Amino acid sequence: MSDMAQNYFTVATPGILCTYQDLGRFGQGHLGLTTGGPADKSAFIWANKLVKNPINTTALELSFGGLKLIANASTTLTVTGAQAPLTINGCPKELWHSHRVNAGDTIEIGFATLGCRIYLAVAGGFLVAPQFGSVSTVLRESVGGVDGRAIAAKQLLAIAPEKRKTPLLRLSEKDIPTYSESLTLKVITGYQASLFDNYETTKFFANEYQVSSQCDRMGYRLNGAAINSSISKMYSEGICKGAIQIPPDGQPIVLANDRQTIGGYPKIGSVLSLDLNFLMQSNQGSKLSFEPISIHLAHNLLHLAHVKTNQTALVKVAD
C-alpha cells in the first residue's frame, strides 16, 4: 500500500486464501501466465454492481471465510457469494446488500455454510498496482496482488476514497444464486471428443462423479467412472478455463482460473462458464453429473445471461 494512501482496511485476521482479484489477466499466455480472476465470476460482478463500481474493479476473494477487517475511513461495501455470516461491529448484516461502514468499524466474515468463495467489494475499489495488465493474484505464479501472495494479518488494504455517498442497494432474493452440493454441468464437446469412443462418451455423461480432496483454484479432480481415450498423452497445447482433461487414470479434471497455460492430456469437452461459477462454489464430496450441449446453445445461454445481468434492477434501500 502506498504511504500516501489515506483510506484503508487493516487486516486483523486474513481468513483462508484472501486475495485481490479483478476479471483476470488476458493476452499473457505466451509468457506462461494464466488468466486468474474470480473463481465465481457472477458473484464478483454482482459485488461490484452493488456498490456502483465498473465490473472489473478490484475486489477481495476469500475462500471459506474467517476474514476480519478494521476500517480507518468511511465507505460502502458489500459481500456476495457463499453463505457466510457477515457482521459490522458485531451486528449481523445481509449478504448481496450494500452497507455503510465508518472509521473504526470492524467487519467480520465468518465461515461459509454453503458454497466456498466469498467476495467483498467497496465503493471505488481496492487500490493495488496491476502486473501484466491485471491485479489478479495467482499464487502458483507469484504474480498479482502484492508480491503474488495471499493477504496477511496486519496488512493495510488501500481503498479508493468515496467521493460521493453511494446509494444502498440489494439484489432481489429471486436473483440471488442458489448454491448446491449436487450439480449438473453443461459441457461443450470439442474437436478431441473423437478421441473417445461412443461407449466412453456415454459412460462419462451417464455417470455421477464426486469432487475429490484435490480441488482448488487450479482445478477440480473428480472421482467416479474412469474414462478411457484412444491416446493417453498428446503434444501439449493451450487449454481453456473449464476444459475437462482425462489423465491416464481416467479420472476427469476440470481446469479452472489458475490452471497451467498448456496441457498434454486429451479433453472430452469444456464446462460452460456459467456452470463453472457453481462448480467453483462446491466443496469436496459434492456430486456432479454432466450433459452435452452444442456450441450454438452455449452462445445463446451466455448472451441471455449477459442480458439478464444488465437488465436486472437492483433494489434501493433506506440509508
Buried (B, 14 or more C-beta within 10 A) or exposed (E): BEEEBEBBBBBBEBBBBBBBBBBBBEEBBEEEBBBBBBBBBBBBBBBBBBBBBEBBBBBBBBBBBBBBBBBBBBBBBBBBBBBBBBBBEEEEBEBBBBBBBEEEBBBBBBBBEBBBBBBBBBBBBBBBEEBBEBBBBBBBBEBBBBEBEBBEEEBEBBBBEBEEEBBBBBBEEEBBBEBBBEBBBBBBBBEBBEBBEEEBBEBBBEBEBEBBEBBBBBBBBBBBBBBBBEEBEBEEEEBBBBBBBBBEEBBBBBBBBBBBBEBEBBBBBBBBBBBBBBBBBBBBEBBBBBEBBEEEEBEEBEEEBEEEBEEEEBEEEEE
